[in-house]
C-alpha cells in the first residue's frame, strides 16, 4: 500500500499537543511503576522500527519495489510507508523528507532525483536517522549505503545488447536516439557512461543529443515519434528509464516506416515485455526492484540495530530477450501477486 503523508500547520500543532499529552502519560506511568512494581514494565512491548521509502516518480517499476518493502515488513517485524512523487520533481522529494523529519520515522530509503541538489538535505536527515539510497545514488552524501544496480555496468550491458540488436537487423551505420526523463540523476549519468563505453565506440554510428521528457509519459512518446519522423536514417532507439520502453514500443508500432529501428530499453514493464514477445523490442535490461525495496529496509534495520551495513549492495541485472522471456515473465508475475 502506498501512503503519502503531508503535515499541514494545523496537523503539526495537533502533533505538538499529542506529544505533550504522551509525555504526561509517560510520567504518570513512571510513577505507577514506582508504586506498583515491575508488572507494567514486563508487559510493555518495544515499538516497531518505522521506515520510509521514497521513490523518484510514480512509474509501475516502483510497484514491484513496494512489494519488496511489504515483504520486509513481514519478515523483519518493521513498519514502512512508501512515498511516491507524482511528477518526479526534486521539490516533491524535498517536501517528503521535511515531513519525514517531523514524523516518527527511524530511517529513510530514497532514490534521489538530483543527487547534488539533494545532498545537503540528505545530510540533514542523516544527522537524525540512517539514510539509504536505492536505484540511484548520492555518493557524496552521508547515506549509510546504496542499494541497486551498478548503473555503469548496466549501461555497458545495454550497449552490448544494442550492438547485438543492430547485428541482428543488419544495420551497420546510422543514427542512435536515447530517451530518458532527466540527466541529473546518477543512474542516468552512469548508464549513459556505460553506453558510451560500448556502443559509443562502434564506428559508423552517430549518437544524437539525448531526448528528455521530465518523467512525462505523453512527452516520452512524442519524443520517440519526433525522432522517428525527423531522422530517416535512425537505426537504433534506447530507453534509459522504465516507462521509456512502452513509449518506444507504442511509437514504433504506430510508425509507417517499413523497417523499424532496433530497440533496447531498461526494466520490466508489461508493455515492454509484450513488445519483446512481438519482436518489436530486441532486449530490455531488467533490474531487481523487489530487492531494492527489501534490501533497503533490511539495511536500515541493520543500521538501527548497530550491525555492519555494506556501503554498496548490488542487486544484479538480467538481460531479457525473446529467448528467456517466458521464465522471466512467469517469475515477475509471481512477485507481483
N, C-alpha and C positions, 0 to 999 in steps of 0.2 A: 504493500500500500504506500502511495506517495503522499507525504504530508508536507505542506508548505506553511511555515509559521512566520507571521509578521506582527510585531508588537506595536500597537498604537500608543500614544501618550497616556490615554486612559487605562490601557491594559498595563502599562508599566507602573502607574500609580497603584492599581489594584494589586500588582505583584509585590510592591513595597509593603503594602498593608498586610498581605498574606505572610510575607517573610517575618514581619514584626509579630504577628499572631503565632507563627510557628515557633519563634524564639521564646515567647512567653510560655507556650505549652511545653517546650523542652525544659525550661527552668522548673516548671511545676513537676515534670516527670522526674527531674533530678532529685527534687525534694521528696517525692513519693518513694523513690528508690532508697534514699537515706532512712526514711521512716519504716518502710515495709520490707526491706531485704532485697535479695537479688532475683526474685521470681520474675519481675518485669523485664530486667535486663536479659535474662535467659530466653525469654520469649521473643525478644526483638530480632528481626531479620535484617541483614545488611541490604541496603538499597542496591538495585542492579545498576551497573555502569550504563550510561546513556550516551550514545554516539550519534553524530550527524554525518550524512553522506551527501555531498553537493556535486551535482553533475554540471556539465558545461552547456547543455541545451536539452531539449525535450525529445530528442530522437528516440526511435524504437530501440536502438542499441542499448539505451540505459534501462529498458525494461528487464533485460537479462541480468544486468548488474544488480538491479533491485532484487531479483530472485536470490542472488548470492548474499546480499545483505540480510534478507529474510532467513536464509539457511543459517547464517552466522548467528542470528538472534536465537534460533532454536538450539544450535549446537553449543554456543558459548555462554548462554544464560545472560544475554545483554538486552538492552533496549536500543533501537536505532530508528531514525527517521531519515527519509530521502527528500532532498530539496532540489527542484528542477527549474532552472530559469527558462521561461517560455521563449525568450528572444535570443538567448545566448549572448547577453551583454555583460561586460565587466561590472557595471553598476548593479545588476541583479545579484551577482555573486557577493559583491561587497555588502549589499543590504542583508543578504542571508547571514554572512559572517558576523556582522554587527549584532543581528538578532540572536545568533547562537551564543555570542559572548554574554548576553544578559539573561539567557535562559539556563536551565540546569543541565547543560551538556558536559560530558567528561572528555570529549575528544571529537575531532572532525577529520573526515577524509574529503578531498576536493580535487576536481580536475580543473586547475586554474586556466581561465580563458587567456589571460595575458600575464605570463609569469613575472615579467619585470614590473608591471604596474601593480600586481597583486602582492609582491614580496613584502613591502612594509606592513600591510595588514596581516598577512600570514604570520609574520614575525610577532606582531602584537597578539594574535591568537595563541601562538606557540608559547608565549610567556604565561598563559593561563591554563593551557591544556595541550596534549600532544596533537600534532597535525601530520597527516599522511597525504601525499599527492597520489592520485590514481589516474591512469590513462595518459595524462600529460604532466610533466614535472615542473617544479620551480626549484631547481637545484641550488640556487644561491640563497634560498630562504632557510629558516631554521626548522624545516619539516623533519620528522623522525625518519621517514622512509618514502620511497617511491614504489608503487605497485603498478605493474603493467608491462607492456611490451617494450623491448629495445627498439625504439622507433627508427633509429638509423638503419638497423638491420632489417626492420620491416620495409623500409624504403628500398633497400638492396634486393630483398625478396620480390617486391613488386616490380622492380626494374628488370630482374631476370625473367619474371613471368611475362612482362611486356615484350621482351626480346623473343621469347618463345611464341607469343601470340603473333608477332609480326612475321616470324618464320613460317608459322602455320598458314598465314594469309598470303604468303609470297610477296610481302611488301618490304622493299629494301630502302626506299627513300621517301621523304615526305615530311609533313608537319605533325607535331605531337602537342596535344592540348591537355593541360592539367587543371582540375577543378577542385576547389576547397572552400570552406566557409571563410577562413581568415588565416593570415600567415604570421600572426603574432603569438600563436600558441606553439609551445615547444614541440608537440607531436607533429604539427605541420612542418615546422622548420627541419626537424630531424628526418622526417620521411622524404622531404624534398632533397636533402643532402644525400640520402641513400639512393634515390632515383638518379641523381646527377652522377654518382659514383659508378653506376652500372649503365643504364640506358643513355645517360648523357655522353658516354664515351663511344657510342656507336656512330660511325661516320655515315653521312647521308641523311641524318635526321635533324630537324630543327625543332627544339622545344620552345613553344610560344610563351609569352608572358602569362602568368597564372590567372585564371578566371576566378574571381572571388564573389561569393554570394551572401556573406554575412549570416550563414545558417538559415537562410530563407529558401525553402524548398521550391517555391514558384520561380524565384530568381535563378536557382540552381539549374532548373530545367531550361529556362530561357537562355542561360549562358551556353548550354550544350547546343540548343537549336541555332543560336547565333554562330557558334564555331563551325557547325556543320555547313551552314549556308555560306559563310564567309570564306572558308578555305576548301576549295575543291580537291586539294592535294593532302587533306587531313587523313592520316593513315592510322592514328592511334589516339585514344582518349583514356585518361586515367582519373579516377575519382579518389581523393585522399581521405575524405570523411565518409561515414556510413551512409548517409542519405544521398550522396553523390551517385551511388550505384543505381538506385531506382531512377534518378534523374537522367542518367546516361542511357539506361535501357529504354525509358519512355520516349526520349527524343529520338533515339536511333530507330525504334520501331516505327515512329511516325514519319521518318525521313523517306523521301522518294529516291534517294541515291541507290543505284543498283548494287554497289559494293559498299557495305557499311565499314566504318573504321573499326579496327580491333579495339576491344575494351578490357581494361584491367582496373579493378577497384579494391576497396577495403571493406571488411566487415560482412555481416551475415543477415542483412535484411531480407525478408521473404521475397520481395520483388527482384532483388539481386540474384538470389538462388534460383528463382524461376527463370530468369534470363540466362543463367548458366545452363540450366536444363534445356532451354530452347536454342542454345548455341549462339546467343547474342552477345553474352559476356564470356570472355575466354577464361578468366580466373578472378577470384577475389582472395585477398589476404585477410584471413579471419583471425581476430584476436580471441581472447577468452574473457569477455566482460563479466561472466558469472564469477570468475576468480577475482576480478577487480573488486567486486563488492565484498566477497567473502574474505579474501586475504587482507583487504584494507581494514575491515572490522577486527580481524584477528591481530593485526599489527597494533592497532590502537589498544586492544585489551592487553596484549603483552606489554606494551609500554606502560600502561597504568599499573600492571602487576609487577613492574620492575624487572621484567625479563628482557634479555637482549633481543633487539629487532634489527635484521639486516637493513643496510642503507638502501638496497635495491632488491626488489622481489620480482623476478622476470616470470611472467605468466605464460610466455610462449606464443607461437604463431602456427597457423595451418594454412597452406595454400590449397584452396578448394577449386577444382576443375570438374569437368563432366565425369572424369574417371573416378573420383572419390566423393561425388556429390551425395549419392544415396545414403551411405552410412553417416556422413556428416550431418545431413538434414535430419535423419532419424534421431541422432543424439541431441541435436539442437531442440527438436520438438519435445523430447523428454525433459530437457532442462526448463522449458517454458511452462510445463504443466503446474 
